[in-house]
Amino acid sequence: MEYKVVELREGLIGGKMSAKKLEKELNRYAADGWRYKSMTSLDIKGRMGPGGVEGVVIVFERD
């Protein structure tokens, strides 16, 4: 079994994660033989200023 961990964010400064972007990435990895295993949301503080970035960490697996 092999695993891949992907951090996916909408942008570098601010912004909400879009379902369309998430769906595109899930399908892209599925096309390469990866199966979705789990997902965790995250909020990353911006490097510049008080804003944060919403995103997810996705774990995929394949044989």
C-alpha positions as CSV (number, residue, x, y, z in Angstrom):
1,M,0.0,0.0,0.0
2,E,1.2,3.5,-0.8
3,Y,-0.1,6.8,0.6
4,K,0.0,10.4,-0.7
5,V,-0.8,13.5,1.5
6,V,-1.9,16.6,-0.4
7,E,-2.4,20.1,1.2
8,L,-4.9,22.1,-0.9
9,R,-5.5,25.8,-0.4
10,E,-7.6,28.3,-2.4
11,G,-5.0,31.1,-2.4
12,L,-2.0,32.5,-0.6
13,I,-3.8,35.3,1.2
14,G,-7.4,34.9,2.2
15,G,-10.1,33.1,0.3
16,K,-12.4,30.2,0.9
17,M,-11.9,26.7,-0.4
18,S,-14.2,26.1,-3.4
19,A,-16.0,22.8,-4.0
20,K,-15.2,23.0,-7.7
21,K,-11.4,23.2,-7.0
22,L,-11.7,20.3,-4.5
23,E,-13.6,18.1,-7.0
24,K,-11.1,18.8,-9.7
25,E,-8.2,17.7,-7.5
26,L,-10.0,14.6,-6.3
27,N,-10.7,13.6,-9.9
28,R,-7.1,14.3,-11.0
29,Y,-5.7,12.0,-8.4
30,A,-8.3,9.3,-9.0
31,A,-7.3,9.3,-12.7
32,D,-3.7,8.4,-11.5
33,G,-5.1,5.4,-9.5
34,W,-5.3,7.1,-6.1
35,R,-8.3,6.4,-3.8
36,Y,-9.6,9.0,-1.4
37,K,-8.9,7.9,2.2
38,S,-9.5,10.9,4.5
39,M,-9.7,14.7,4.6
40,T,-9.1,17.3,7.3
41,S,-9.9,21.0,7.1
42,L,-7.3,23.6,8.1
43,D,-6.9,27.3,8.6
44,I,-3.5,28.7,7.9
45,K,-2.5,32.1,9.2
46,G,-1.4,34.4,6.5
47,R,2.4,35.2,6.4
48,M,1.6,38.8,5.8
49,G,-1.2,40.4,7.8
50,P,-4.0,38.9,10.0
51,G,-5.8,37.0,7.3
52,G,-6.0,33.3,7.1
53,V,-6.3,30.7,4.3
54,E,-8.9,27.9,4.4
55,G,-7.8,24.6,3.0
56,V,-7.8,20.9,3.4
57,V,-5.3,18.1,3.8
58,I,-6.3,15.0,1.8
59,V,-4.9,11.5,2.2
60,F,-5.0,9.2,-0.8
61,E,-4.0,5.5,-1.0
62,R,-3.2,3.0,-3.8
63,D,-1.9,-0.5,-4.1
